[in-house]
Amino acid sequence: MRGSGCRPTTDDLALRTSIATIRRPDVMVECAELIRDTYENRSPRLVVEVLSPSPTNIDHFRKLDE
């Protein structure tokens, strides 16, 4: 990513998947200009969600659909 203008983010930025739903993926890559007044990632290039054993149904179905 060096020299590309893209940067990795962790759960410090959120991803809006609908009007009422915000998710905080484990890792995202953001390439757009950073808007300082908001904590939302507007146009992620990569979204990484690590599956955990406890909320498996949410991770495998709901988040994937979003």
All heavy atoms as TSV, in Angstrom:
chain	resi	resn	atom	element	x	y	z
A	1	MET	N	N	0.825	-1.196	0.000
A	1	MET	CA	C	0.000	0.000	0.000
A	1	MET	C	C	0.865	1.253	0.000
A	1	MET	O	O	0.352	2.330	-0.244
A	1	MET	CB	C	-0.918	0.000	1.209
A	1	MET	CG	C	-2.004	-1.030	1.131
A	1	MET	SD	S	-3.266	-0.877	2.418
A	1	MET	CE	C	-2.303	-1.074	3.872
A	2	ARG	N	N	2.138	1.073	0.271
A	2	ARG	CA	C	3.034	2.206	0.318
A	2	ARG	C	C	2.990	2.988	-1.000
A	2	ARG	O	O	3.111	2.421	-2.067
A	2	ARG	CB	C	4.441	1.715	0.584
A	2	ARG	CG	C	5.275	2.695	1.334
A	2	ARG	CD	C	6.593	2.096	1.747
A	2	ARG	NE	N	6.357	1.214	2.891
A	2	ARG	CZ	C	7.154	0.222	3.241
A	2	ARG	NH1	N	8.212	-0.051	2.549
A	2	ARG	NH2	N	6.885	-0.508	4.290
A	3	GLY	N	N	2.784	4.285	-0.911
A	3	GLY	CA	C	2.763	5.139	-2.083
A	3	GLY	C	C	1.447	5.143	-2.842
A	3	GLY	O	O	1.302	5.845	-3.831
A	4	SER	N	N	0.458	4.377	-2.389
A	4	SER	CA	C	-0.817	4.279	-3.111
A	4	SER	C	C	-1.862	5.272	-2.613
A	4	SER	O	O	-2.874	5.475	-3.264
A	4	SER	CB	C	-1.385	2.866	-2.985
A	4	SER	OG	O	-1.820	2.630	-1.653
A	5	GLY	N	N	-1.641	5.864	-1.435
A	5	GLY	CA	C	-2.660	6.731	-0.849
A	5	GLY	C	C	-3.682	5.961	-0.030
A	5	GLY	O	O	-4.582	6.544	0.566
A	6	CYS	N	N	-3.565	4.642	-0.011
A	6	CYS	CA	C	-4.482	3.808	0.779
A	6	CYS	C	C	-3.874	3.570	2.153
A	6	CYS	O	O	-2.666	3.633	2.327
A	6	CYS	CB	C	-4.696	2.467	0.091
A	6	CYS	SG	S	-5.472	2.593	-1.525
A	7	ARG	N	N	-4.724	3.298	3.127
A	7	ARG	CA	C	-4.237	3.060	4.476
A	7	ARG	C	C	-5.113	2.012	5.165
A	7	ARG	O	O	-6.323	1.986	4.962
A	7	ARG	CB	C	-4.206	4.348	5.284
A	7	ARG	CG	C	-5.545	4.963	5.529
A	7	ARG	CD	C	-5.455	6.467	5.813
A	7	ARG	NE	N	-6.714	7.109	5.527
A	7	ARG	CZ	C	-7.161	7.441	4.331
A	7	ARG	NH1	N	-6.465	7.168	3.266
A	7	ARG	NH2	N	-8.318	8.028	4.167
A	8	PRO	N	N	-4.508	1.158	5.968
A	8	PRO	CA	C	-5.297	0.191	6.721
A	8	PRO	C	C	-5.942	0.863	7.929
A	8	PRO	O	O	-5.399	1.815	8.488
A	8	PRO	CB	C	-4.262	-0.846	7.159
A	8	PRO	CG	C	-2.985	-0.073	7.240
A	8	PRO	CD	C	-3.074	0.995	6.185
A	9	THR	N	N	-7.099	0.376	8.298
A	9	THR	CA	C	-7.769	0.848	9.508
A	9	THR	C	C	-8.219	-0.369	10.296
A	9	THR	O	O	-8.401	-1.444	9.739
A	9	THR	CB	C	-9.000	1.723	9.195
A	9	THR	OG1	O	-9.974	0.931	8.506
A	9	THR	CG2	C	-8.633	2.916	8.340
A	10	THR	N	N	-8.393	-0.193	11.578
A	10	THR	CA	C	-8.936	-1.273	12.400
A	10	THR	C	C	-10.321	-0.839	12.848
A	10	THR	O	O	-11.009	-0.161	12.111
A	10	THR	CB	C	-8.008	-1.568	13.587
A	10	THR	OG1	O	-7.789	-0.357	14.319
A	10	THR	CG2	C	-6.667	-2.107	13.112
A	11	ASP	N	N	-10.731	-1.206	14.024
A	11	ASP	CA	C	-12.098	-0.898	14.446
A	11	ASP	C	C	-12.312	0.558	14.837
A	11	ASP	O	O	-13.333	0.912	15.400
A	11	ASP	CB	C	-12.535	-1.823	15.570
A	11	ASP	CG	C	-11.689	-1.665	16.812
A	11	ASP	OD1	O	-10.700	-0.912	16.777
A	11	ASP	OD2	O	-12.011	-2.306	17.820
A	12	ASP	N	N	-11.371	1.430	14.489
A	12	ASP	CA	C	-11.560	2.846	14.771
A	12	ASP	C	C	-12.477	3.511	13.738
A	12	ASP	O	O	-12.981	4.597	13.965
A	12	ASP	CB	C	-10.227	3.588	14.865
A	12	ASP	CG	C	-9.352	3.411	13.641
A	12	ASP	OD1	O	-9.578	2.455	12.886
A	12	ASP	OD2	O	-8.439	4.225	13.446
A	13	LEU	N	N	-12.714	2.861	12.603
A	13	LEU	CA	C	-13.649	3.367	11.602
A	13	LEU	C	C	-14.778	2.360	11.417
A	13	LEU	O	O	-14.559	1.161	11.455
A	13	LEU	CB	C	-12.967	3.584	10.246
A	13	LEU	CG	C	-12.055	4.787	10.127
A	13	LEU	CD1	C	-11.482	4.856	8.716
A	13	LEU	CD2	C	-12.786	6.068	10.438
A	14	ALA	N	N	-15.970	2.860	11.198
A	14	ALA	CA	C	-17.136	2.008	11.019
A	14	ALA	C	C	-17.514	1.945	9.548
A	14	ALA	O	O	-17.122	2.788	8.744
A	14	ALA	CB	C	-18.303	2.552	11.834
A	15	LEU	N	N	-18.305	0.955	9.209
A	15	LEU	CA	C	-18.818	0.773	7.863
A	15	LEU	C	C	-20.335	0.722	7.948
A	15	LEU	O	O	-20.895	-0.134	8.628
A	15	LEU	CB	C	-18.266	-0.522	7.268
A	15	LEU	CG	C	-18.719	-0.891	5.878
A	15	LEU	CD1	C	-18.265	0.169	4.876
A	15	LEU	CD2	C	-18.154	-2.243	5.492
A	16	ARG	N	N	-20.999	1.662	7.303
A	16	ARG	CA	C	-22.474	1.692	7.323
A	16	ARG	C	C	-22.979	0.716	6.268
A	16	ARG	O	O	-22.693	0.856	5.090
A	16	ARG	CB	C	-22.988	3.090	7.045
A	16	ARG	CG	C	-24.503	3.182	7.159
A	16	ARG	CD	C	-24.988	4.611	7.081
A	16	ARG	NE	N	-24.549	5.395	8.223
A	16	ARG	CZ	C	-25.109	5.378	9.427
A	16	ARG	NH1	N	-26.125	4.582	9.663
A	16	ARG	NH2	N	-24.649	6.147	10.393
A	17	THR	N	N	-23.740	-0.293	6.709
A	17	THR	CA	C	-24.270	-1.289	5.795
A	17	THR	C	C	-25.734	-1.041	5.462
A	17	THR	O	O	-26.263	-1.627	4.537
A	17	THR	CB	C	-24.096	-2.708	6.368
A	17	THR	OG1	O	-24.735	-2.788	7.641
A	17	THR	CG2	C	-22.615	-3.043	6.504
A	18	SER	N	N	-26.386	-0.191	6.234
A	18	SER	CA	C	-27.758	0.241	5.948
A	18	SER	C	C	-27.991	1.527	6.728
A	18	SER	O	O	-27.114	1.987	7.454
A	18	SER	CB	C	-28.778	-0.825	6.348
A	18	SER	OG	O	-28.880	-0.909	7.753
A	19	ILE	N	N	-29.160	2.094	6.600
A	19	ILE	CA	C	-29.447	3.342	7.306
A	19	ILE	C	C	-29.323	3.164	8.810
A	19	ILE	O	O	-28.826	4.034	9.512
A	19	ILE	CB	C	-30.851	3.860	6.933
A	19	ILE	CG1	C	-30.856	4.313	5.479
A	19	ILE	CG2	C	-31.294	4.980	7.851
A	19	ILE	CD1	C	-32.214	4.714	4.958
A	20	ALA	N	N	-29.724	2.001	9.306
A	20	ALA	CA	C	-29.741	1.784	10.753
A	20	ALA	C	C	-28.618	0.897	11.267
A	20	ALA	O	O	-28.542	0.652	12.463
A	20	ALA	CB	C	-31.082	1.178	11.155
A	21	THR	N	N	-27.743	0.405	10.389
A	21	THR	CA	C	-26.736	-0.566	10.815
A	21	THR	C	C	-25.326	-0.075	10.517
A	21	THR	O	O	-25.023	0.307	9.393
A	21	THR	CB	C	-26.942	-1.922	10.110
A	21	THR	OG1	O	-28.288	-2.341	10.300
A	21	THR	CG2	C	-25.997	-2.969	10.666
A	22	ILE	N	N	-24.501	-0.109	11.541
A	22	ILE	CA	C	-23.085	0.210	11.404
A	22	ILE	C	C	-22.296	-0.982	11.926
A	22	ILE	O	O	-22.592	-1.514	12.992
A	22	ILE	CB	C	-22.709	1.474	12.201
A	22	ILE	CG1	C	-23.354	2.695	11.570
A	22	ILE	CG2	C	-21.201	1.635	12.282
A	22	ILE	CD1	C	-23.048	3.984	12.288
A	23	ARG	N	N	-21.318	-1.411	11.153
A	23	ARG	CA	C	-20.441	-2.515	11.558
A	23	ARG	C	C	-19.029	-1.991	11.736
A	23	ARG	O	O	-18.636	-1.007	11.133
A	23	ARG	CB	C	-20.430	-3.614	10.494
A	23	ARG	CG	C	-21.763	-4.249	10.247
A	23	ARG	CD	C	-22.139	-5.138	11.375
A	23	ARG	NE	N	-23.413	-5.802	11.083
A	23	ARG	CZ	C	-24.092	-6.468	11.966
A	23	ARG	NH1	N	-23.633	-6.593	13.181
A	23	ARG	NH2	N	-25.228	-7.021	11.648
A	24	ARG	N	N	-18.284	-2.660	12.548
A	24	ARG	CA	C	-16.869	-2.328	12.748
A	24	ARG	C	C	-16.040	-3.565	12.398
A	24	ARG	O	O	-15.742	-4.383	13.266
A	24	ARG	CB	C	-16.620	-1.890	14.179
A	24	ARG	CG	C	-17.310	-0.583	14.507
A	24	ARG	CD	C	-16.826	-0.014	15.819
A	24	ARG	NE	N	-17.511	1.213	16.143
A	24	ARG	CZ	C	-17.175	2.413	15.687
A	24	ARG	NH1	N	-16.157	2.526	14.874
A	24	ARG	NH2	N	-17.849	3.477	16.030
A	25	PRO	N	N	-15.694	-3.712	11.114
A	25	PRO	CA	C	-14.896	-4.868	10.715
A	25	PRO	C	C	-13.532	-4.867	11.400
A	25	PRO	O	O	-13.051	-3.835	11.864
A	25	PRO	CB	C	-14.729	-4.688	9.201
A	25	PRO	CG	C	-15.831	-3.778	8.797
A	25	PRO	CD	C	-16.061	-2.886	9.976
A	26	ASP	N	N	-12.915	-6.022	11.421
A	26	ASP	CA	C	-11.605	-6.149	12.069
A	26	ASP	C	C	-10.543	-5.318	11.361
A	26	ASP	O	O	-9.733	-4.672	12.014
A	26	ASP	CB	C	-11.195	-7.622	12.123
A	26	ASP	CG	C	-12.146	-8.426	12.997
A	26	ASP	OD1	O	-12.350	-8.006	14.156
A	26	ASP	OD2	O	-12.690	-9.429	12.524
A	27	VAL	N	N	-10.553	-5.319	10.028
A	27	VAL	CA	C	-9.592	-4.540	9.247
A	27	VAL	C	C	-10.287	-4.044	7.984
A	27	VAL	O	O	-11.072	-4.784	7.379
A	27	VAL	CB	C	-8.361	-5.386	8.838
A	27	VAL	CG1	C	-7.410	-4.590	7.962
A	27	VAL	CG2	C	-7.639	-5.928	10.046
A	28	MET	N	N	-9.998	-2.819	7.594
A	28	MET	CA	C	-10.448	-2.289	6.310
A	28	MET	C	C	-9.284	-1.561	5.663
A	28	MET	O	O	-8.371	-1.111	6.353
A	28	MET	CB	C	-11.604	-1.292	6.482
A	28	MET	CG	C	-12.906	-1.921	6.877
A	28	MET	SD	S	-14.288	-0.769	6.833
A	28	MET	CE	C	-13.995	0.191	8.312
A	29	VAL	N	N	-9.337	-1.434	4.355
A	29	VAL	CA	C	-8.383	-0.608	3.629
A	29	VAL	C	C	-9.178	0.524	3.000
A	29	VAL	O	O	-10.124	0.286	2.252
A	29	VAL	CB	C	-7.614	-1.414	2.558
A	29	VAL	CG1	C	-6.749	-0.485	1.719
A	29	VAL	CG2	C	-6.758	-2.478	3.224
A	30	GLU	N	N	-8.809	1.741	3.321
A	30	GLU	CA	C	-9.485	2.955	2.865
A	30	GLU	C	C	-8.558	3.682	1.893
A	30	GLU	O	O	-7.383	3.870	2.187
A	30	GLU	CB	C	-9.782	3.835	4.082
A	30	GLU	CG	C	-10.181	5.251	3.780
A	30	GLU	CD	C	-11.672	5.407	3.596
A	30	GLU	OE1	O	-12.192	4.903	2.601
A	30	GLU	OE2	O	-12.293	6.018	4.439
A	31	CYS	N	N	-9.099	4.067	0.737
A	31	CYS	CA	C	-8.282	4.764	-0.254
A	31	CYS	C	C	-8.807	6.172	-0.547
A	31	CYS	O	O	-8.146	6.939	-1.231
A	31	CYS	CB	C	-8.225	3.968	-1.554
A	31	CYS	SG	S	-7.393	2.379	-1.356
A	32	ALA	N	N	-9.970	6.499	-0.057
A	32	ALA	CA	C	-10.545	7.821	-0.286
A	32	ALA	C	C	-9.968	8.822	0.704
A	32	ALA	O	O	-9.319	8.455	1.681
A	32	ALA	CB	C	-12.063	7.760	-0.146
A	33	GLU	N	N	-10.238	10.076	0.462
A	33	GLU	CA	C	-9.796	11.123	1.377
A	33	GLU	C	C	-10.457	10.925	2.734
A	33	GLU	O	O	-11.654	10.639	2.828
A	33	GLU	CB	C	-10.182	12.490	0.817
A	33	GLU	CG	C	-9.712	13.642	1.662
A	33	GLU	CD	C	-10.094	14.989	1.053
A	33	GLU	OE1	O	-10.309	15.059	-0.150
A	33	GLU	OE2	O	-10.184	15.957	1.826
A	34	LEU	N	N	-9.697	11.056	3.785
A	34	LEU	CA	C	-10.203	10.864	5.134
A	34	LEU	C	C	-11.010	12.083	5.557
A	34	LEU	O	O	-10.541	13.216	5.467
A	34	LEU	CB	C	-9.039	10.650	6.104
A	34	LEU	CG	C	-9.392	10.293	7.530
A	34	LEU	CD1	C	-10.161	8.979	7.577
A	34	LEU	CD2	C	-8.143	10.184	8.380
A	35	ILE	N	N	-12.253	11.855	5.982
A	35	ILE	CA	C	-13.113	12.919	6.476
A	35	ILE	C	C	-13.011	12.905	7.984
A	35	ILE	O	O	-13.441	11.959	8.635
A	35	ILE	CB	C	-14.572	12.718	6.012
A	35	ILE	CG1	C	-14.625	12.673	4.487
A	35	ILE	CG2	C	-15.460	13.815	6.564
A	35	ILE	CD1	C	-15.960	12.247	3.936
A	36	ARG	N	N	-12.437	13.918	8.568
A	36	ARG	CA	C	-12.104	13.923	10.000
A	36	ARG	C	C	-13.327	14.016	10.917
A	36	ARG	O	O	-13.272	13.578	12.040
A	36	ARG	CB	C	-11.163	15.090	10.304
A	36	ARG	CG	C	-9.857	14.990	9.561
A	36	ARG	CD	C	-8.822	14.349	10.422
A	36	ARG	NE	N	-7.574	14.279	9.687
A	36	ARG	CZ	C	-6.746	13.280	9.790
A	36	ARG	NH1	N	-6.985	12.309	10.609
A	36	ARG	NH2	N	-5.633	13.267	9.094
A	37	ASP	N	N	-14.436	14.580	10.455
A	37	ASP	CA	C	-15.592	14.771	11.331
A	37	ASP	C	C	-16.456	13.529	11.487
A	37	ASP	O	O	-17.401	13.531	12.245
A	37	ASP	CB	C	-16.461	15.923	10.812
A	37	ASP	CG	C	-15.756	17.262	10.943
A	37	ASP	OD1	O	-14.755	17.337	11.685
A	37	ASP	OD2	O	-16.197	18.216	10.303
A	38	THR	N	N	-16.167	12.499	10.744
A	38	THR	CA	C	-16.971	11.286	10.810
A	38	THR	C	C	-16.069	10.094	11.092
A	38	THR	O	O	-14.888	10.114	10.790
A	38	THR	CB	C	-17.759	11.075	9.500
A	38	THR	OG1	O	-18.498	9.862	9.608
A	38	THR	CG2	C	-16.858	10.998	8.298
A	39	TYR	N	N	-16.639	9.078	11.647
A	39	TYR	CA	C	-15.887	7.859	11.930
A	39	TYR	C	C	-16.352	6.721	11.032
A	39	TYR	O	O	-16.270	5.569	11.383
A	39	TYR	CB	C	-16.034	7.474	13.401
A	39	TYR	CG	C	-15.376	8.476	14.301
A	39	TYR	CD1	C	-16.114	9.450	14.941
A	39	TYR	CD2	C	-14.000	8.465	14.465
A	39	TYR	CE1	C	-15.503	10.388	15.751
A	39	TYR	CE2	C	-13.382	9.400	15.275
A	39	TYR	CZ	C	-14.144	10.350	15.911
A	39	TYR	OH	O	-13.533	11.282	16.702
A	40	GLU	N	N	-16.863	7.077	9.851
A	40	GLU	CA	C	-17.342	6.080	8.913
A	40	GLU	C	C	-16.419	5.995	7.710
A	40	GLU	O	O	-15.965	6.998	7.196
A	40	GLU	CB	C	-18.746	6.427	8.421
A	40	GLU	CG	C	-19.812	6.283	9.471
A	40	GLU	CD	C	-21.178	6.603	8.923
A	40	GLU	OE1	O	-21.414	6.380	7.718
A	40	GLU	OE2	O	-22.005	7.100	9.700
A	41	ASN	N	N	-16.191	4.779	7.259
A	41	ASN	CA	C	-15.420	4.524	6.055
A	41	ASN	C	C	-16.391	4.634	4.890
A	41	ASN	O	O	-17.360	3.894	4.820
A	41	ASN	CB	C	-14.802	3.130	6.135
A	41	ASN	CG	C	-13.798	2.881	5.045
A	41	ASN	OD1	O	-13.983	3.308	3.928
A	41	ASN	ND2	N	-12.756	2.161	5.392
A	42	ARG	N	N	-16.170	5.552	3.981
A	42	ARG	CA	C	-17.104	5.814	2.891
A	42	ARG	C	C	-16.929	4.878	1.698
A	42	ARG	O	O	-17.895	4.538	1.036
A	42	ARG	CB	C	-16.959	7.257	2.407
A	42	ARG	CG	C	-17.197	8.280	3.469
A	42	ARG	CD	C	-18.647	8.334	3.829
A	42	ARG	NE	N	-18.844	9.377	4.827
A	42	ARG	CZ	C	-19.967	9.560	5.448
A	42	ARG	NH1	N	-20.991	8.799	5.193
A	42	ARG	NH2	N	-20.081	10.507	6.351
A	43	SER	N	N	-15.716	4.499	1.395
A	43	SER	CA	C	-15.489	3.662	0.211
A	43	SER	C	C	-14.324	2.710	0.457
A	43	SER	O	O	-13.221	2.913	-0.044
A	43	SER	CB	C	-15.214	4.532	-1.010
A	43	SER	OG	O	-14.159	5.427	-0.736
A	44	PRO	N	N	-14.553	1.662	1.234
A	44	PRO	CA	C	-13.472	0.721	1.520
A	44	PRO	C	C	-13.091	-0.072	0.281
A	44	PRO	O	O	-13.926	-0.368	-0.566
A	44	PRO	CB	C	-14.062	-0.185	2.590
A	44	PRO	CG	C	-15.521	-0.156	2.328
A	44	PRO	CD	C	-15.809	1.240	1.845
A	45	ARG	N	N	-11.823	-0.383	0.163
A	45	ARG	CA	C	-11.343	-1.235	-0.928
A	45	ARG	C	C	-11.273	-2.690	-0.486
A	45	ARG	O	O	-11.345	-3.583	-1.306
A	45	ARG	CB	C	-9.954	-0.791	-1.372
A	45	ARG	CG	C	-9.915	0.532	-2.043
A	45	ARG	CD	C	-10.485	0.390	-3.461
A	45	ARG	NE	N	-10.547	1.669	-4.111
A	45	ARG	CZ	C	-9.668	2.100	-4.984
A	45	ARG	NH1	N	-8.652	1.344	-5.306
A	45	ARG	NH2	N	-9.798	3.283	-5.531
A	46	LEU	N	N	-11.099	-2.893	0.808
A	46	LEU	CA	C	-10.992	-4.244	1.350
A	46	LEU	C	C	-11.633	-4.248	2.730
A	46	LEU	O	O	-11.411	-3.334	3.517
A	46	LEU	CB	C	-9.513	-4.649	1.466
A	46	LEU	CG	C	-9.218	-5.976	2.158
A	46	LEU	CD1	C	-9.679	-7.135	1.288
A	46	LEU	CD2	C	-7.741	-6.095	2.466
A	47	VAL	N	N	-12.449	-5.259	2.999
A	47	VAL	CA	C	-13.075	-5.426	4.311
A	47	VAL	C	C	-12.743	-6.837	4.792
A	47	VAL	O	O	-12.987	-7.807	4.083
A	47	VAL	CB	C	-14.609	-5.254	4.236
A	47	VAL	CG1	C	-15.246	-5.498	5.590
A	47	VAL	CG2	C	-14.967	-3.869	3.714
A	48	VAL	N	N	-12.152	-6.926	5.997
A	48	VAL	CA	C	-11.765	-8.221	6.567
A	48	VAL	C	C	-12.511	-8.410	7.876
A	48	VAL	O	O	-12.439	-7.563	8.763
A	48	VAL	CB	C	-10.240	-8.294	6.826
A	48	VAL	CG1	C	-9.878	-9.611	7.491
A	48	VAL	CG2	C	-9.475	-8.102	5.532
A	49	GLU	N	N	-13.214	-9.509	7.978
A	49	GLU	CA	C	-13.923	-9.861	9.203
A	49	GLU	C	C	-13.428	-11.232	9.627
A	49	GLU	O	O	-13.527	-12.201	8.865
A	49	GLU	CB	C	-15.428	-9.888	8.947
A	49	GLU	CG	C	-16.262	-10.160	10.150
A	49	GLU	CD	C	-16.255	-9.023	11.157
A	49	GLU	OE1	O	-16.102	-7.864	10.775
A	49	GLU	OE2	O	-16.404	-9.334	12.357
A	50	VAL	N	N	-12.876	-11.328	10.812
A	50	VAL	CA	C	-12.390	-12.601	11.333
A	50	VAL	C	C	-13.568	-13.311	11.986
A	50	VAL	O	O	-14.242	-12.754	12.852
A	50	VAL	CB	C	-11.251	-12.383	12.354
A	50	VAL	CG1	C	-10.807	-13.710	12.941
A	50	VAL	CG2	C	-10.091	-11.664	11.685
A	51	LEU	N	N	-13.833	-14.523	11.538
A	51	LEU	CA	C	-14.948	-15.288	12.097
A	51	LEU	C	C	-14.602	-15.765	13.494
A	51	LEU	O	O	-13.525	-16.290	13.734
A	51	LEU	CB	C	-15.260	-16.498	11.210
A	51	LEU	CG	C	-15.700	-16.177	9.796
A	51	LEU	CD1	C	-15.915	-17.473	9.021
A	51	LEU	CD2	C	-16.958	-15.344	9.798
A	52	SER	N	N	-15.529	-15.559	14.396
A	52	SER	CA	C	-15.328	-16.023	15.765
A	52	SER	C	C	-16.335	-17.126	16.062
A	52	SER	O	O	-17.406	-17.166	15.469
A	52	SER	CB	C	-15.477	-14.863	16.747
A	52	SER	OG	O	-16.726	-14.247	16.582
A	53	PRO	N	N	-16.021	-18.014	16.982
A	53	PRO	CA	C	-16.897	-19.145	17.232
A	53	PRO	C	C	-18.245	-18.785	17.858
A	53	PRO	O	O	-19.233	-19.446	17.604
A	53	PRO	CB	C	-16.106	-20.034	18.172
A	53	PRO	CG	C	-14.893	-19.309	18.550
A	53	PRO	CD	C	-14.796	-18.072	17.733
A	54	SER	N	N	-18.321	-17.735	18.655
A	54	SER	CA	C	-19.576	-17.465	19.361
A	54	SER	C	C	-20.687	-16.889	18.483
A	54	SER	O	O	-21.769	-17.438	18.455
A	54	SER	CB	C	-19.322	-16.576	20.574
A	54	SER	OG	O	-18.692	-15.395	20.178
A	55	PRO	N	N	-20.480	-15.808	17.744
A	55	PRO	CA	C	-21.589	-15.292	16.931
A	55	PRO	C	C	-21.551	-15.820	15.494
A	55	PRO	O	O	-21.652	-15.089	14.537
A	55	PRO	CB	C	-21.371	-13.788	16.969
A	55	PRO	CG	C	-19.899	-13.653	17.029
A	55	PRO	CD	C	-19.413	-14.840	17.838
A	56	THR	N	N	-21.406	-17.139	15.337
A	56	THR	CA	C	-21.213	-17.723	14.013
A	56	THR	C	C	-22.354	-17.378	13.058
A	56	THR	O	O	-22.117	-17.039	11.907
A	56	THR	CB	C	-21.067	-19.252	14.124
A	56	THR	OG1	O	-19.976	-19.526	14.984
A	56	THR	CG2	C	-20.805	-19.880	12.783
A	57	ASN	N	N	-23.594	-17.464	13.514
A	57	ASN	CA	C	-24.719	-17.162	12.616
A	57	ASN	C	C	-24.674	-15.726	12.130
A	57	ASN	O	O	-24.975	-15.448	10.973
A	57	ASN	CB	C	-26.054	-17.439	13.301
A	57	ASN	CG	C	-26.326	-18.922	13.407
A	57	ASN	OD1	O	-25.791	-19.708	12.638
A	57	ASN	ND2	N	-27.160	-19.295	14.355
A	58	ILE	N	N	-24.333	-14.814	13.003
A	58	ILE	CA	C	-24.237	-13.410	12.600
A	58	ILE	C	C	-23.118	-13.238	11.578
A	58	ILE	O	O	-23.307	-12.613	10.538
A	58	ILE	CB	C	-24.012	-12.496	13.816
A	58	ILE	CG1	C	-25.252	-12.505	14.707
A	58	ILE	CG2	C	-23.693	-11.071	13.376
A	58	ILE	CD1	C	-25.064	-11.800	16.028
A	59	ASP	N	N	-21.949	-13.797	11.850
A	59	ASP	CA	C	-20.795	-13.664	10.945
A	59	ASP	C	C	-21.044	-14.336	9.598
A	59	ASP	O	O	-20.733	-13.783	8.557
A	59	ASP	CB	C	-19.531	-14.252	11.566
A	59	ASP	CG	C	-18.960	-13.378	12.667
A	59	ASP	OD1	O	-19.418	-12.235	12.800
A	59	ASP	OD2	O	-18.066	-13.836	13.377
A	60	HIS	N	N	-21.600	-15.543	9.600
A	60	HIS	CA	C	-21.754	-16.293	8.363
A	60	HIS	C	C	-22.928	-15.835	7.511
A	60	HIS	O	O	-22.892	-15.994	6.291
A	60	HIS	CB	C	-21.937	-17.785	8.656
A	60	HIS	CG	C	-20.648	-18.468	8.956
A	60	HIS	ND1	N	-20.513	-19.332	10.018
A	60	HIS	CD2	C	-19.446	-18.427	8.356
A	60	HIS	CE1	C	-19.272	-19.794	10.050
A	60	HIS	NE2	N	-18.608	-19.248	9.052
A	61	PHE	N	N	-23.955	-15.296	8.114
A	61	PHE	CA	C	-25.155	-14.984	7.346
A	61	PHE	C	C	-25.485	-13.492	7.311
A	61	PHE	O	O	-25.495	-12.874	6.248
A	61	PHE	CB	C	-26.355	-15.790	7.882
A	61	PHE	CG	C	-26.116	-17.261	7.795
A	61	PHE	CD1	C	-25.865	-17.995	8.935
A	61	PHE	CD2	C	-26.117	-17.911	6.572
A	61	PHE	CE1	C	-25.625	-19.367	8.859
A	61	PHE	CE2	C	-25.875	-19.273	6.476
A	61	PHE	CZ	C	-25.629	-20.001	7.622
A	62	ARG	N	N	-25.731	-12.899	8.452
A	62	ARG	CA	C	-26.183	-11.508	8.477
A	62	ARG	C	C	-25.125	-10.544	7.926
A	62	ARG	O	O	-25.403	-9.726	7.056
A	62	ARG	CB	C	-26.592	-11.098	9.886
A	62	ARG	CG	C	-27.290	-9.753	9.906
A	62	ARG	CD	C	-27.730	-9.342	11.266
A	62	ARG	NE	N	-28.564	-10.362	11.892
A	62	ARG	CZ	C	-28.842	-10.389	13.181
A	62	ARG	NH1	N	-28.354	-9.460	13.979
A	62	ARG	NH2	N	-29.604	-11.322	13.691
A	63	LYS	N	N	-23.906	-10.642	8.431
A	63	LYS	CA	C	-22.844	-9.730	7.962
A	63	LYS	C	C	-22.515	-9.961	6.501
A	63	LYS	O	O	-22.249	-9.027	5.757
A	63	LYS	CB	C	-21.592	-9.875	8.820
A	63	LYS	CG	C	-21.724	-9.298	10.196
A	63	LYS	CD	C	-20.432	-9.464	10.966
A	63	LYS	CE	C	-20.539	-8.939	12.380
A	63	LYS	NZ	N	-19.276	-9.135	13.121
A	64	LEU	N	N	-22.534	-11.219	6.073
A	64	LEU	CA	C	-22.245	-11.537	4.673
A	64	LEU	C	C	-23.311	-10.945	3.751
A	64	LEU	O	O	-22.986	-10.383	2.706
A	64	LEU	CB	C	-22.156	-13.046	4.488
A	64	LEU	CG	C	-21.728	-13.542	3.117
A	64	LEU	CD1	C	-20.350	-12.989	2.758
A	64	LEU	CD2	C	-21.726	-15.050	3.073
A	65	ASP	N	N	-24.567	-11.023	4.156
A	65	ASP	CA	C	-25.647	-10.433	3.356
A	65	ASP	C	C	-25.499	-8.912	3.260
A	65	ASP	O	O	-25.770	-8.325	2.218
A	65	ASP	CB	C	-27.008	-10.762	3.944
A	65	ASP	CG	C	-27.398	-12.215	3.721
A	65	ASP	OD1	O	-26.796	-12.862	2.831
A	65	ASP	OD2	O	-28.296	-12.695	4.429
A	66	GLU	N	N	-25.091	-8.288	4.374
A	66	GLU	CA	C	-24.939	-6.827	4.377
A	66	GLU	C	C	-23.832	-6.417	3.436
A	66	GLU	O	O	-23.854	-5.399	2.829
A	66	GLU	CB	C	-24.644	-6.329	5.789
A	66	GLU	CG	C	-25.836	-6.459	6.691
A	66	GLU	CD	C	-25.516	-6.099	8.130
A	66	GLU	OE1	O	-24.434	-5.555	8.409
A	66	GLU	OE2	O	-26.351	-6.380	9.000
